[in-house]
Amino acid sequence: MDYENYAKIAKALADPKRVKIVDMLSCGAMCACDILEHFDFTQPTLSHHINLLVKAGLVTTEKSGTWHYYDLNKDAFEKFKMDTAELIANTPACICEPVRSKAVCTTEEKEKIK
């Protein structure tokens, strides 16, 4: 797992306004003007939030004339979902397994420690 990228995505989703934008885009692509109608902040503030989502790879942008349309990168969300499942799973491939296997002592080893 790419922990740096995972953390970047988690950070991008750490703001309720950005989560609301993601929820809105789950219905399909929207222009900035339509997204802005659902918030009580300025267009530059919306651009800041959108830019963080784009940099995290969660949102794509397409320009059509003078309008910018934003849409979810569903592949990125699917990967994030899979990485989250991997992160909280206890599987043989888990990063903690080599540590855990060293930490688990047999009964004989515990007796030697005493």
C-alpha positions in Angstrom: 0.0 0.0 0.0 1.2 3.5 -0.8 0.8 5.1 2.7 1.7 8.6 1.4 -1.0 8.6 -1.2 -3.5 7.0 1.2 -2.8 9.8 3.8 -3.2 12.4 1.0 -6.6 11.1 0.1 -7.7 10.8 3.8 -6.6 14.4 4.4 -8.5 15.6 1.4 -11.6 13.9 2.8 -11.0 15.2 6.3 -13.2 18.3 5.7 -17.0 18.1 5.8 -17.3 20.5 2.9 -15.2 18.4 0.7 -17.1 15.3 1.7 -20.3 17.1 0.7 -18.8 17.9 -2.7 -17.9 14.3 -3.2 -21.4 13.3 -2.2 -22.8 15.8 -4.8 -20.5 14.5 -7.5 -21.6 10.9 -6.8 -24.7 11.8 -8.8 -22.7 12.8 -11.8 -20.5 15.6 -13.2 -21.4 19.1 -12.1 -20.1 22.6 -13.0 -18.6 24.8 -10.3 -21.5 27.2 -10.5 -24.0 24.4 -9.6 -21.8 23.1 -6.8 -21.4 26.6 -5.4 -25.2 27.0 -5.0 -25.1 24.5 -2.1 -22.5 26.3 -0.1 -22.2 29.6 1.8 -18.7 30.5 0.6 -17.1 32.2 -2.4 -15.9 30.7 -5.7 -12.2 31.0 -4.7 -13.0 28.9 -1.6 -14.7 26.3 -3.7 -11.7 26.3 -6.1 -9.5 25.6 -3.1 -11.6 22.6 -2.0 -11.9 21.2 -5.5 -8.2 21.7 -6.1 -7.4 19.5 -3.0 -9.7 16.8 -4.3 -8.2 17.0 -7.7 -4.6 16.8 -6.3 -5.6 13.8 -4.3 -6.8 12.2 -7.5 -10.4 11.9 -6.3 -12.0 14.4 -8.7 -11.4 15.0 -12.4 -11.9 18.3 -14.2 -13.0 19.0 -17.8 -13.3 22.4 -19.3 -16.1 23.1 -21.8 -16.1 26.6 -23.1 -15.9 28.9 -20.1 -17.2 26.3 -17.6 -15.3 23.7 -15.6 -17.1 20.4 -14.9 -16.0 18.2 -12.1 -16.6 14.5 -11.7 -15.5 11.7 -9.3 -12.6 9.5 -10.2 -14.4 6.3 -9.3 -11.3 4.2 -9.8 -9.5 6.2 -7.2 -12.4 5.8 -4.8 -12.5 2.0 -5.4 -8.7 1.8 -4.7 -9.1 3.9 -1.5 -11.9 1.5 -0.4 -9.8 -1.5 -1.1 -6.7 0.0 0.6 -8.9 0.8 3.7 -10.1 -2.8 3.8 -6.5 -3.9 3.6 -5.4 -1.4 6.2 -7.8 -2.7 8.9 -7.6 -6.4 7.9 -5.5 -9.0 9.8 -4.2 -11.1 6.9 -1.0 -13.0 6.3 0.2 -10.2 4.1 -0.3 -7.6 6.9 2.6 -5.4 7.8 2.4 -6.5 11.4 2.7 -10.2 10.7 6.6 -10.4 10.8 6.6 -8.4 14.1 3.8 -10.5 15.5 5.4 -13.8 14.6 8.6 -12.6 16.5 6.5 -11.5 19.5 4.6 -14.7 19.9 6.5 -16.9 22.2 6.0 -20.6 22.6 5.4 -22.0 26.0 9.0 -23.2 26.2 10.3 -19.8 25.3 8.1 -18.2 28.0 9.6 -20.6 30.6 13.1 -19.7 29.6 12.3 -16.0 30.1 11.1 -16.6 33.7 
